[in-house]
């Protein structure tokens, strides 16, 4: 079972609410006991393990990508404009996009032949850059945000 772990602040707030709720029922527990109970709810051995696994804060999303959005940027070092044909959020802050270019891009660096691409599939993070890199270490696609 995959459970998204909230931020540390949210987890501490949950522990405070648990302690208050149990206190109203006459079941007094310490703050440390409420933290341990929250850790168990998330399948962790103890609070320290949960604290280490939880993000300090949520990463802000550069953009909530949507089908039909007009975008621009660089693909394999070539500037482009286009629109998003499809979008799927695959993880917190990461999106799988199909990008339809306005003008096809030649993805081959050869004077002997060409290979024009009209659309590409890519995975981008919160910064609008692809996870995949080219052989020189640059992101395959960079979408201006």
Secondary structure by P-SEA (a helix, b strand, c coil): cbbbbccaaaaaaaaaaaaaaaaaacccccaaaaaaaaaaaaccccaaaaaaacccccccccccccccccbbbbcccccbbbbbcccccccccbbbbbccccccccccccccbbbbbcccccccccccccccccccccccccccc
